[in-house]
Amino acid sequence: MGKVKDIQIQNIQIQRGKKLIYDAFSVNFEKGCITTVLAPSGAGKTTLLDCLAGLIVPEAGCVEGVSHPSYLFQEPRLLPWYSLEKNVLLPMKKFYSQEEAQNRVAFFLSQVELEHKKGALPLHCSGGERQRCALARAFAFPSEVLLMDEPFQSQDISLKLRLMELTERLLEKERKTVVFVTHDVREALALGDRVLLLLGTPLKIVYEVPKKILEEGKKLPLRQRYTCPNSRVFETEKLLLTYLSEHSL
């Protein structure tokens, strides 16, 4: 796999039935940057990720700069007959020797605090443990691009914060170009190096949060950024919520 540069989406058009989701839509995702894409539920966020992953081919336009991305879904999607360790190991077999793959699996399971559960089947694990396993698998896969489709949305606040902290810690160890879609404003502001708001039918970028606000917010630990953001981030949150409430589906 070649080294990726910035990801470029150029003038794509995607239609589902009679609904035009994207039309002449363009955006760049900067290499090594966490871009959070904020849009209402059901608007077409997952469609954008599927397009980046090559699961959907746009009717017009093109996607450049991404191949073999890692994809973290809303649900863990673990094979129930495989242990947690084997679930993480499975997609890596063609990229590494057995020893290299095993070492990589052990490292990432330890990073998400699951080394003691590596032999357990998903059925015998909690929902949070299964999602942490999926997180380890996403990072262990040898890709410089990580697509994240609201992977924390079904978790309670305590587990959500833990997963977000683990994600940030993993990105410090293995930097990737991340496209993270969500409808949670505070989640977007807490994680993103860049935050884009998409609204309308078809979807368009209607607002981008100034980077200085995000950089200032990131001076705080993640848990504090999410639960008690600084005043500028809080004002930005109110602005984004106003946009979303005025354009609810």
Buried (B, 14 or more C-beta within 10 A) or exposed (E): EEEBBBBBBBEBBBBEEEEBBBBEBEBBBEBEBBBBBBBBEEBBBBBBBBBBBEEBEBEBBEBEBBBBBBBBBBBBEBEEEBBBBBBBBBBBEEBBEEEEBBEBBBBBBEBBEBBEBBEBBBEEBEBBBBBBBBBBBBBBBBBBBBBBBBBBBEBEEEBBBBBBBBBBEBBEEBBBBBBBBBBBBBBBBBBBBBBBBBBEBBBBBEBEBEEEBBEBBBEBEBEEBBEEBBEBBBEBBEBBEEBBEEBEE
